[in-house]
Amino acid sequence: MTKPDFRKITFLVCFWVLAAVFITTYDAATLRFQSPLEGASYNFFRSLATVFLTALVGSIVVASFEILFLARKLRKRSLGFKLGAKTLFYLASMLVFISMAIWGITCLEMKEAPFHPKVTGIVWQYIFSLKFMVNMAYWGISILFALFVLQASEKFGQGVLINFLLGKYHRPKEEHRAFMFLDLKSSTTYAEQLGHLRYSELIQDCFFDLTDIVTTYEAQVYQYVGDEVVLTWDIGKKKKQDNYLDAFFAYDQKIKGKSTYYMEKYGLVPEFKAGVNCGLVTAAEVGEIKKELAYHGDVLNTAARIQGQCNAYNSRLLISEQVKTLIQNTRKYALDFKGNILLKGKLASINLFEARLL
């Protein structure tokens, strides 16, 4: 499980547990903390503990299944379809776990066995009551809200939404970052060969396959520009510095692993080339109608120019000397010096290195 997946599951679990605790406390308060069952003993904290444990176990199971399986299956579906399917899935799951919680609480209050006629009668009566319908409506709204927050977070990128809410980049801020410009090789030829629609489908497939790589190697997607994607890493957080290279070669292996799929659908197996650079950049919120997080600085321009040299050196991955100094696993990669190059638009030349798997 990747860290982003774990964070999503944690968010959903905390959300469902807090929502369950809230609705239980609210129901108890409206009843003045008295049992609705005549002659039954009532203990609010016991009921709350039962609901808490049921919500905790249920939300862990359901959220894990949704994030690790269902979300991946629905990845290529429209936003509306995903929200609808996930909401129905959660509501069905909540129906099961809420019924279990009510069953347990009723057994405790009536001091009877789970399948005693009094217990089953009360449970079924509650399930078909107006109050239960209102509670399910509450859960439906809560589920939609939580899923919308997750979708909005994915739209902005990992961690960007919370930074917007906290105003982290309301004023320009300097950060040490690495940038990878990942571009499809022979894109013009592919576009002519496939036509615009099928070429767009190819780009969609390629970037869908990139999703798991981005989360696994703790990258952020900065921009999609045609058949190019710009990935970034925060160097200041002292993450694994080899992630820059690991991500590229893991993506390359994933594409090769799906070569049969690409050949059958498009008649080709796509290849990507990349340039990586790192250094100090300025991050800031830009725009009002369409707000985005933008990075400014020569680091990005240099990374783009480095990627542009891949064809000249017949290389798949070129990096700057600044990136080379961050690489830790020198036994895994060969870092071949390509020369001291004066890049287009630059006043000073830089040292370029080709990164290869050993």
C-alpha positions in Angstrom: 0.0 0.0 0.0 1.4 3.4 -1.0 1.4 6.4 1.4 -1.3 8.3 -0.6 -3.6 5.2 -0.5 -3.0 4.9 3.3 -3.8 8.6 3.7 -7.1 8.2 1.7 -8.1 5.2 3.8 -7.2 7.1 7.0 -9.3 10.1 5.9 -12.3 7.9 5.1 -12.1 5.9 8.3 -11.8 9.1 10.5 -14.7 10.7 8.6 -17.0 7.7 9.0 -16.2 7.1 12.6 -16.8 10.8 13.5 -20.0 10.9 11.5 -21.2 7.7 13.3 -20.3 9.2 16.7 -22.1 12.5 15.8 -25.4 10.8 14.7 -25.4 8.5 17.7 -24.9 11.4 20.1 -27.5 13.4 18.4 -30.1 10.6 18.5 -29.3 10.1 22.2 -29.7 13.8 22.9 -33.1 14.0 21.2 -34.2 11.1 23.4 -32.7 12.8 26.5 -30.4 9.9 26.8 -33.3 7.5 27.5 -33.9 4.2 25.7 -36.7 4.2 23.1 -37.5 0.6 24.1 -39.9 0.3 26.9 -38.5 -1.4 30.0 -35.0 -1.6 28.5 -31.9 -0.5 30.3 -29.9 2.2 28.5 -26.2 3.1 28.8 -25.2 5.9 26.5 -21.4 5.2 26.7 -22.0 1.5 26.1 -24.1 2.3 23.0 -21.5 4.8 21.8 -18.7 2.3 22.2 -20.6 -0.3 20.2 -21.2 2.2 17.4 -17.6 3.3 17.5 -16.2 -0.2 17.2 -18.7 -1.2 14.5 -17.9 2.0 12.5 -14.2 1.6 13.0 -14.1 -2.0 11.8 -16.6 -1.5 9.0 -15.0 1.7 7.7 -11.5 0.1 7.6 -12.9 -2.9 5.6 -15.0 -0.8 3.2 -12.5 2.1 2.7 -9.7 -0.4 2.0 -11.8 -2.2 -0.6 -12.9 1.0 -2.2 -9.5 2.6 -2.4 -7.4 -0.5 -3.3 -9.9 -2.2 -5.6 -13.1 -0.3 -6.6 -11.4 3.0 -7.2 -8.9 1.3 -9.6 -11.7 -0.5 -11.4 -13.6 2.8 -11.9 -10.5 4.9 -12.8 -11.5 5.4 -16.4 -15.1 6.1 -15.7 -16.7 9.6 -15.6 -16.8 11.6 -12.4 -20.6 11.3 -12.2 -20.5 7.5 -12.6 -17.8 7.1 -10.1 -19.6 9.2 -7.5 -22.8 7.4 -8.1 -21.3 3.9 -8.0 -19.2 4.6 -4.9 -22.1 6.2 -3.1 -24.4 3.2 -3.7 -21.5 0.9 -2.6 -21.0 2.8 0.6 -24.7 3.1 1.4 -25.2 -0.7 1.0 -22.2 -1.3 3.2 -23.5 1.2 5.8 -26.9 -0.5 5.8 -25.2 -3.8 6.8 -22.9 -2.3 9.5 -25.6 0.0 10.9 -28.0 -2.9 11.1 -25.3 -4.9 13.0 -24.8 -2.0 15.4 -28.5 -1.7 16.1 -28.8 -5.4 16.5 -25.9 -5.4 19.1 -27.3 -2.4 21.0 -30.8 -3.9 21.1 -29.4 -7.2 22.5 -27.6 -5.3 25.2 -30.6 -3.2 26.2 -33.1 -6.0 26.1 -30.6 -8.5 27.6 -31.8 -11.2 25.2 -30.1 -13.5 22.6 -29.4 -12.1 19.2 -32.1 -14.1 17.5 -34.8 -13.7 20.2 -38.1 -12.7 18.6 -38.2 -9.5 20.6 -34.8 -8.5 19.3 -35.4 -9.4 15.7 -38.8 -7.7 15.8 -37.4 -4.4 17.1 -34.5 -4.4 14.6 -36.8 -5.0 11.6 -39.2 -2.3 12.9 -36.3 0.2 13.2 -35.0 -0.6 9.7 -38.3 0.2 8.1 -38.9 3.3 10.2 -38.8 6.9 9.1 -36.0 7.6 11.5 -33.8 5.0 9.8 -34.6 6.5 6.4 -33.6 9.9 7.7 -30.3 8.4 9.0 -29.6 6.8 5.7 -30.2 10.1 4.0 -27.7 11.7 6.4 -25.2 9.0 5.5 -25.8 9.5 1.8 -25.0 13.2 2.1 -22.0 12.5 4.2 -20.7 9.9 1.8 -21.1 12.3 -1.2 -19.3 15.0 0.7 -16.3 12.8 1.6 -16.0 11.4 -1.9 -16.2 14.9 -3.4 -13.4 16.0 -1.1 -11.3 13.1 -2.3 -12.1 13.8 -6.0 -11.2 17.5 -5.5 -8.0 16.5 -3.8 -7.1 14.3 -6.9 -8.0 17.2 -9.2 -5.6 19.6 -7.5 -2.9 16.9 -6.9 -1.6 15.2 -3.8 -1.5 17.5 -0.8 -2.3 20.6 -2.9 -5.9 21.0 -1.8 -5.1 21.1 1.9 -2.3 23.7 1.1 -4.8 25.8 -0.7 -7.2 25.7 2.3 -4.4 26.6 4.7 -3.2 29.4 2.5 0.3 28.0 2.2 0.9 29.4 -1.2 -1.3 32.5 -0.9 2.0 34.4 -1.0 4.9 33.2 -3.1 7.1 30.8 -1.3 10.6 29.3 -2.1 11.0 25.6 -2.2 13.7 23.1 -3.2 12.2 20.8 -5.8 13.1 18.3 -8.5 11.2 18.4 -11.8 10.9 15.6 -14.4 9.7 16.5 -17.9 8.3 13.2 -19.2 7.6 13.2 -23.0 6.3 10.6 -25.4 8.9 9.7 -28.1 7.9 9.9 -31.8 4.7 11.6 -30.8 4.2 13.3 -34.3 4.6 9.9 -36.0 2.1 8.3 -33.6 -0.4 11.1 -34.2 -0.2 10.7 -38.0 -0.4 6.9 -37.7 -3.4 6.8 -35.3 -5.3 9.9 -36.0 -6.3 12.5 -33.4 -9.0 10.5 -31.6 -7.0 7.2 -31.2 -3.9 9.2 -30.4 -5.8 10.9 -27.6 -6.9 7.5 -26.3 -3.2 6.4 -26.4 -2.3 9.4 -24.2 -5.1 8.7 -21.8 -4.0 5.0 -21.4 -0.3 6.1 -20.9 -1.2 8.6 -18.2 -3.6 6.2 -16.5 -0.7 3.7 -16.3 1.4 6.5 -14.8 -1.0 7.0 -11.8 0.3 4.2 -9.6 3.9 5.1 -10.4 3.2 8.7 -9.2 1.7 7.5 -5.9 4.3 4.8 -5.3 7.3 7.1 -5.8 5.8 10.0 -3.9 5.7 12.4 -6.9 3.2 15.1 -7.7 1.8 15.8 -11.1 2.4 19.4 -11.8 1.1 19.7 -15.4 -0.2 17.8 -18.3 0.9 19.5 -21.6 -0.3 17.5 -24.6 1.7 14.3 -24.7 4.0 15.5 -21.9 3.6 15.4 -18.1 5.7 17.3 -15.6 6.3 15.5 -12.3 7.8 17.2 -9.2 9.2 16.1 -5.8 9.8 18.2 -2.7 13.5 17.8 -2.0 13.1 19.7 1.3 11.1 16.8 2.8 14.2 14.5 2.4 12.3 11.8 0.5 14.2 9.0 -1.2 16.3 10.9 -3.8 16.4 7.8 -6.1 12.7 8.2 -6.6 13.4 10.5 -9.6 15.1 7.6 -11.4 13.1 4.8 -9.9 9.9 6.4 -11.1 11.0 6.6 -14.7 12.3 3.0 -15.0 9.3 1.6 -13.1 7.0 3.4 -15.6 9.1 2.0 -18.4 8.7 -1.5 -17.1 5.0 -1.1 -16.6 4.6 0.0 -20.2 6.6 -2.9 -21.4 4.6 -5.2 -19.2 1.5 -4.1 -21.1 3.1 -4.3 -24.5 0.6 -6.9 -25.7 -2.3 -4.6 -24.7 -0.8 -1.6 -26.6 0.1 -3.6 -29.7 -3.4 -5.1 -30.0 -5.1 -1.7 -29.4 -2.7 0.7 -31.2 -0.2 -1.3 -33.1 2.7 0.1 -31.1 4.3 0.2 -27.7 4.9 3.7 -26.5 8.2 4.9 -25.1 9.0 8.0 -23.1 12.0 10.2 -22.6 12.7 12.4 -19.7 14.9 15.2 -18.4 15.4 15.9 -14.7 16.7 19.0 -12.9 16.4 20.3 -9.3 17.0 23.5 -7.4 15.2 26.4 -5.8 11.9 27.5 -7.3 9.1 29.9 -6.3 5.6 28.4 -5.6 2.5 30.5 -5.7 -1.3 30.4 -6.2 -2.2 31.9 -9.6 -5.5 32.7 -11.2 -8.9 33.4 -9.7 -11.5 31.8 -12.1 -9.3 28.7 -12.5 -6.9 28.7 -9.5 -3.7 26.6 -9.8 -0.4 26.1 -8.0 2.4 27.4 -10.2 6.1 27.0 -9.9 8.5 29.6 -11.3 12.2 29.6 -11.8 15.0 28.6 -14.1 15.0 25.1 -12.7 11.9 24.2 -14.8 13.2 25.8 -18.0 16.5 23.9 -17.6 14.6 20.6 -17.0 12.6 21.1 -20.2 15.8 21.9 -22.2 17.5 18.8 -20.8 14.6 16.7 -21.9 14.9 18.3 -25.4 18.5 16.9 -25.6 17.3 13.3 -25.4 17.0 12.8 -29.1 20.4 14.4 -29.8 22.1 11.9 -27.5 19.8 9.0 -28.3 19.1 8.8 -24.5 15.9 7.9 -22.6 16.8 9.8 -19.4 19.1 12.8 -19.0 19.8 14.5 -15.6 21.7 17.5 -14.5 24.7 17.4 -12.3 22.6 18.8 -9.4 20.4 15.7 -9.6 23.4 13.4 -9.9 24.7 14.5 -6.6 21.4 13.4 -4.9 21.4 9.9 -6.3 22.2 7.4 -3.5 22.1 4.0 -5.1 25.0 4.2 -7.5 25.2 0.3 -7.7 21.7 0.3 -9.4 22.3 3.0 -12.0 25.0 4.0 -14.4 25.4 7.7 -14.7 27.3 8.4 -17.9 28.7 11.9 -18.5 27.5 13.2 -21.8 29.3 16.5 -21.9 29.3 20.1 -20.8 26.4 21.5 -22.8 25.2 25.0 -23.5 21.4 24.7 -23.6 19.2 26.9 -25.7 18.4 30.1 -24.0 21.1 29.6 -21.3 24.1 31.8 -20.7 26.2 29.2 -18.9 26.7 25.5 -19.9 25.8 22.6 -17.6 27.0 19.1 -17.2 24.6 16.4 -18.5 24.5 12.8 -17.5 22.6 9.8 -18.9 21.0 7.5 -16.3 20.8 3.8 -17.2 19.9 0.7 -15.2 22.9 -1.6 -14.6 
